[in-house]
Amino acid sequence: MVIFYWYPKCGTCRKAKKWLDENNISVQAIHIVEQPPSKEQLRTLYEKSGLDLKKFFNTSGMKYRELGLKDKLQTMTEEEMLQLLSSDGMLMKRPIITNGEQVIVGFDEQKYHEMFKLS
């Protein structure tokens, strides 16, 4: 089962969802603000993504700026970052998609093609 965490009001999320629909890829769509991934789910996504945990933060978001996270993240532990991310879906970069093995944060058409082995 492919899980797709998204925020329907986000233009990038809508673009990714449209791509998935056009390519007939069935997903379990989860509203990232109403049902943000738990700390443990995030840990799994982070570990499978191969990305720096800071890449999971929505750095262009209002909440990120309000909390002054640009500076605070430098001294936060991994546990503190996971806790913060799981507390508020608006802090997460989106969409996040996983097929159980791979994780993609954001929408990159080429990476989606690779994940779903489309030519």
ABEGO torsion letter per residue (X at the ends): XBBBBBBAABAAAAAAAAAAAAAGBBBBBBBAAABBBBAAAAAAAAAAAGBBAAAABBAABAAAAAAGAAAAAAABBAAAAAAAAAABAAABBOBBBBAGABBBBEBBAAAAAAAAGBX
